[in-house]
Amino acid sequence: MIDSADVVVIGSGGLGAATAFSLVRHGPRNVAIVDKHEIASQTSPRAAGLMSHARTSDLMVQLVTQAGSNLRRFTEDTGQPLDWTQSGSLKVARRAQDVDVIESDVARGDRLGLDVERISPDEAHRLNPFLQTKGVLAVMRVGDDLYFEPSQVAIGFARGAEAGGATLLPHTTVTRVDIEDGEVAAVETDRGTIRTRVVVDAAGAWTRQVAEASGIHIPILPTRHQLFVTEPLEGASADLPIVRVVDAAVYVRPCDGGLLWGGFEADPHFFEVDALGASFQIEDTPLDAEVLLRLGEQVAEQLPILLEAKVREHRGGIPTMTGDGEHIVGPVPGARGFFVAGGCNVAGLSVSPAIGEALAAWIVDGEPPIDLAPLSITRFAEPYPEERLERDAAWQYRHFYGAA
Ligand SMILES: Cc1cc2nc3c(=O)[nH]c(=O)nc-3n(C[C@H](O)[C@H](O)[C@H](O)COP(=O)(O)OP(=O)(O)OC[C@H]3O[C@@H](n4cnc5c(N)ncnc54)[C@H](O)[C@@H]3O)c2cc1C
């Protein structure tokens, strides 16, 4: 155990580990990553590993593009392995209003220099023969999109941070961040107190719980998300483009000779993590295969393979949703030195390299390298009743691929 650090990062998932890695690389070396469980063991390794570039705001396109460059040179930077494949992706519209979503994605992507284009349903079928053309009105191809092995990201960043001088403290639970006269003074854990002036709350599903112990409210909802990995299938080559169906909010990508697929149900399951108990781990998350089977039925005409293929793995985790679908990143007003990286909205792993880099620069230089104001917690300054948060977060979840 240590008794002081320049920065204490709470949580060794993608967001915390990437921040710690960038901190030791560019600034203070006396950085501690504290995790109540094994390092990099919770939601991050269970993700689908999709990186989507055609996002709904210029800022997110910029951040994901930056994250994409970071992931491509991950091994060079961290010395750790990362398997990734730039397969590109196909975004499929089946309703007239979703054609508008695709058109605006293409226009924004084009303006921001992405490799995006509208292609015909037949061309999409040629690129990914598992996608059938029946009922398909429009398709966007994104050449920049890639998928990566999710279990390698957080652990790679954490090991890279350790090699750069950071201290890893697994099985150490943060019970409270002490704030004195409006400034962070220390982090209390079940193994002792660490004096520090800066903390990063990157505790994933527990982000809100950690902050609340210091009287800070972070309006996010831990939300179940799950996927299937199929047995190997003939034709499921690694370079097949990812497919996303807008209205059903279903995605599929190649995985180890089979397919990995999941989706966003209309009525998501939220968790109150306190009620799950102190020893709860993400692997204990109650899963529900019926949710995925119902989503598979919704796209049975376009992706019949999803329900035909034999399932090899069913996994899930607890990402966190915000009411507006944007992450929460940056300092918390009224608690100098308290930073947050949360509200991942089921897309935090792919963007973690860029968020980690920006947050580290913010901590070291006192200002972010790019304008992250749209991600600031100050946008929730007005009281946000829990009922409204649930309604808004559910809407964001089921409209994951956009709404006209
Ligand atoms: C099935 C599924 C598919 C997904 N697909 C994608 C995808 O394709 N692309 C994408 O970008 N994202 C995807 N996501 C979302 C992605 O997994 C998350 O955005 C990301 O992993 C969040 O990382 P994190 O660091 O916030 O959380 P975690 O990885 O959960 O890390 C948080 C850490 O904080 C620790 N912690 C909590 N409380 C304390 C405490 N009190 N003291 C000390 N430590 C504490 C935890 O033990 C944990 O290790 C998916 C998620 C799921 C579940």
The ligand as a Tripos MOL2 file, in Angstrom:
@<TRIPOS>MOLECULE
LIG
   53    58     1     0     0
SMALL
NO_CHARGES

@<TRIPOS>ATOM
      1 C1        -21.8740   -6.5280  -23.9210 C.3       1 LIG1
      2 C2        -21.2340   -5.1700  -24.0660 C.ar      1 LIG1
      3 C3        -20.8540   -4.7080  -25.3130 C.ar      1 LIG1
      4 C4        -20.2200   -3.4700  -25.4350 C.ar      1 LIG1
      5 N1        -19.7500   -3.1050  -26.6540 N.ar      1 LIG1
      6 C5        -18.9970   -1.9900  -26.7650 C.ar      1 LIG1
      7 C6        -18.3970   -1.6610  -28.0170 C.ar      1 LIG1
      8 O1        -18.5520   -2.3660  -28.9940 O.2       1 LIG1
      9 N2        -17.6350   -0.5380  -28.0750 N.ar      1 LIG1
     10 C7        -17.4410    0.2610  -26.9890 C.ar      1 LIG1
     11 O2        -16.7540    1.2560  -27.0990 O.2       1 LIG1
     12 N3        -18.0000   -0.0270  -25.8000 N.ar      1 LIG1
     13 C8        -18.7720   -1.1260  -25.6750 C.ar      1 LIG1
     14 N4        -19.3250   -1.4460  -24.4730 N.ar      1 LIG1
     15 C9        -19.2030   -0.4810  -23.3780 C.3       1 LIG1
     16 C10       -17.8370   -0.5950  -22.7350 C.3       1 LIG1
     17 O3        -17.6480   -1.8900  -22.2250 O.3       1 LIG1
     18 C11       -17.7600    0.4390  -21.6200 C.3       1 LIG1
     19 O4        -18.0390    1.7110  -22.1550 O.3       1 LIG1
     20 C12       -16.3910    0.4880  -20.9670 C.3       1 LIG1
     21 O5        -15.9030   -0.7860  -20.7490 O.3       1 LIG1
     22 C13       -16.4870    1.2760  -19.6790 C.3       1 LIG1
     23 O6        -15.2390    1.2290  -19.0460 O.3       1 LIG1
     24 P1        -15.0850    1.7190  -17.5730 P.3       1 LIG1
     25 O7        -13.6310    1.9110  -17.3510 O.co2     1 LIG1
     26 O8        -15.9850    2.8750  -17.3410 O.co2     1 LIG1
     27 O9        -15.7330    0.5460  -16.6690 O.3       1 LIG1
     28 P2        -15.1240   -0.8960  -16.0730 P.3       1 LIG1
     29 O10       -14.4080   -1.5850  -17.1570 O.co2     1 LIG1
     30 O11       -16.2540   -1.5550  -15.4550 O.co2     1 LIG1
     31 O12       -14.0930   -0.3750  -15.0090 O.3       1 LIG1
     32 C14       -14.4880    0.2410  -13.8130 C.3       1 LIG1
     33 C15       -13.5980   -0.2930  -12.6830 C.3       1 LIG1
     34 O13       -13.8350    0.4500  -11.5080 O.3       1 LIG1
     35 C16       -13.6390   -0.4150  -10.4120 C.3       1 LIG1
     36 N5        -14.2890    0.1300   -9.2320 N.ar      1 LIG1
     37 C17       -15.6060    0.3450   -9.0290 C.ar      1 LIG1
     38 N6        -15.8350    0.8560   -7.8070 N.ar      1 LIG1
     39 C18       -14.6500    0.9650   -7.1880 C.ar      1 LIG1
     40 C19       -14.2540    1.3980   -5.9060 C.ar      1 LIG1
     41 N7        -15.1400    1.8420   -5.0080 N.pl3     1 LIG1
     42 N8        -12.9430    1.3500   -5.6030 N.ar      1 LIG1
     43 C20       -12.0280    0.9030   -6.4890 C.ar      1 LIG1
     44 N9        -12.3720    0.4790   -7.7330 N.ar      1 LIG1
     45 C21       -13.6600    0.5090   -8.0890 C.ar      1 LIG1
     46 C22       -14.2920   -1.7150  -10.8960 C.3       1 LIG1
     47 O14       -13.8580   -2.8370  -10.1430 O.3       1 LIG1
     48 C23       -13.8700   -1.7560  -12.3530 C.3       1 LIG1
     49 O15       -12.7070   -2.5320  -12.5700 O.3       1 LIG1
     50 C24       -19.9880   -2.6540  -24.3020 C.ar      1 LIG1
     51 C25       -20.3980   -3.1140  -23.0490 C.ar      1 LIG1
     52 C26       -21.0150   -4.3550  -22.9270 C.ar      1 LIG1
     53 C27       -21.4110   -4.8310  -21.5780 C.3       1 LIG1
@<TRIPOS>BOND
     1     1     2 1
     2     2     3 ar
     3     2    52 ar
     4     3     4 ar
     5     4     5 ar
     6     4    50 ar
     7     5     6 ar
     8     6     7 ar
     9     6    13 1
    10     7     8 2
    11     7     9 ar
    12     9    10 ar
    13    10    11 2
    14    10    12 ar
    15    12    13 ar
    16    13    14 ar
    17    14    15 1
    18    14    50 ar
    19    15    16 1
    20    16    17 1
    21    16    18 1
    22    18    19 1
    23    18    20 1
    24    20    21 1
    25    20    22 1
    26    22    23 1
    27    23    24 1
    28    24    25 2
    29    24    26 1
    30    24    27 1
    31    27    28 1
    32    28    29 2
    33    28    30 1
    34    28    31 1
    35    31    32 1
    36    32    33 1
    37    33    34 1
    38    33    48 1
    39    34    35 1
    40    35    36 1
    41    35    46 1
    42    36    37 ar
    43    36    45 ar
    44    37    38 ar
    45    38    39 ar
    46    39    40 ar
    47    39    45 ar
    48    40    41 1
    49    40    42 ar
    50    42    43 ar
    51    43    44 ar
    52    44    45 ar
    53    46    47 1
    54    46    48 1
    55    48    49 1
    56    50    51 ar
    57    51    52 ar
    58    52    53 1
@<TRIPOS>SUBSTRUCTURE
     1 LIG1         1 GROUP 0 **** ****
